[in-house]
């Protein structure tokens, strides 16, 4: 059966299952029960995060709760986090699907993987662990531990692959350097860096520091974690397109965009029974890549995620892409600041400068702060209040992720 | 096949597998390759925690590391934690075995279980989760979260069963009371309270507070978590005796003790491939119960764990059982202190009184401290320095466990 035909079959099955939920039963009323062509999906309505929140906790559940065996949630702190319910079959399907990604990263029966992200409610660590075990790989579920313990385990168990967020790689490297542990003592070959958006430049820096190859992995809790992954050629991310179907839309008008056009990634699950999602708007900006990957895989590819739809911020009427801003900052400050950075924007902008919080490696060099301020002013026309803040300030949040853009009330 | 015959077969298989490890190959040299009777196990040498530490990390591993897919460790902070390696088959076997315990607690396909212990390296949460899912139950892997979030999830997902440590149940109840959340809003029916030794009195108190039934569950990381569990009659803990074989020995001379005699629990695994253990000394004091349980299960039963071998402390020449001391304390102070208590003993006792740290519910009632001191003096002949300490002091450590007896250097 052709890939398209397989996808169409899975899609029709999913549309059918979705209608078992209260949410989709009402939402999909009047829409065709069966598609003849996968392109007809474009006529279906989007699903938004807000809608899922509004029918929290069980409104989008498409199976009896008795069939559910596992729950994961996004890191939402309000209790209205995004949910991912899984049946036994969902667990099996996700393990098999995601295992494809890990196989692509080079994981085999003899690999030793240390997972440095939190277990429990976070789907990433748990579901990827199942996927690696599907391939027979050995997983050390380190979770959130001290740098000392993480490094001890890497050495003790001769770990060849580590998984963590960008900030954590930098943090670990600083620790290794501070403790003067020779890199030769490690057996590391490869790292998966996920959970945050990062540039090729940042990636190269970490590869240079650790002397390993870094792969990107994209996913989100709502679709049961990682669904797109890089192969050795790193020409975009291969989609698990028999598991989740991607589309790219214009975030303004919702129209589907042709390949190579940048827009918002929209996902339709193909093998989720407990909580299928139809045209779910991710808020992540990317494009579907044309052409074939030299690796020979025929799956749909997307470019690495550049930014989020809602990350574009307007400050005093000026449109700012915070990820571009971060790139500027790292260019200007080079090796003199750590990569965790926070942009603080006031909710009222009248007499208030936006702030940028960075950790200087040499806190006495206040001159750098004014250089950054001056250069950003030239580039953006905005005067940022650039402040040094202790690095400890950034070591918090689930999986050590730092909220990059923060809105604050300031009177 | 009779149970004894099954156990003998599994035991012989285990002895055979164990010899694949460097550690047991040398340790079991000269001992019979095959037992004709299960009682011959008594001639085999014990395995101690120290021995396992000495051959850390791979010395006791009985399969090629390539066959291992998961690692768990005890909460040791030194990097020399007790290890539990698992192959794919081990994972399957442990899920099936431990599922028996959860079935006994009343867990079915329609149960909703919230696990309030840390995931990741700790084997308890992960392996019990697999076991509950084996029965089709729904697991919320809450892990370590704020009380607010734990309670929100219990309410949102209509949780009927919670799992946590003793101290955490008390902590949660205080939170519920403080926030004035009516107990009727919960769907709770049952709680599993594990990871710490606690008395029947403490159990009754929690049952009264939450209006649920509490079950005990015994296990340890080295044998892949929970291996003995209570049934509805709660006349001792049923052993998963086709998974792990218990013996009771005199901790002084190592002789096997008859049923109903209190001594140290010694364990031999019967279905572990990656890291089989032969006659592992647990340090936990209990006895094997004679007679039959009214529930009809024919498995070996042990009494609830009373204390640990190494918990007996000598202070100024006087032998103190800290768990008995805790009972005294709770008797004397009743509802006026929290159940987390710490006994601090100096490493040098010359001019130094042992300390007892408790949190008073009404910190201005210092009179209670002197009453405790006076009564303990009568009971133990020792003068304890009884101090009130902020309750926050106890909220720490993996799974919120508090180190009950602490040795401190004091000059």
Interface residues (C-beta under 8 A of the other chain):
Chain A: X56 X57 X65 X66 X67 X68 X69 X70 X71 X72 X77 X79 X88 X91 X109 X110 X112 X118 X119 X120 X121 X125 X126 X129 X132 X133 X136 X137 X138 X139 X140 X141 X142 X143 X144 X145 X149 X152 X153 X156 X157
Chain B: X56 X57 X65 X66 X67 X68 X69 X70 X71 X72 X77 X79 X88 X91 X109 X110 X112 X118 X119 X120 X121 X125 X126 X129 X132 X133 X136 X137 X138 X139 X140 X141 X142 X143 X144 X145 X149 X152 X153 X156 X157
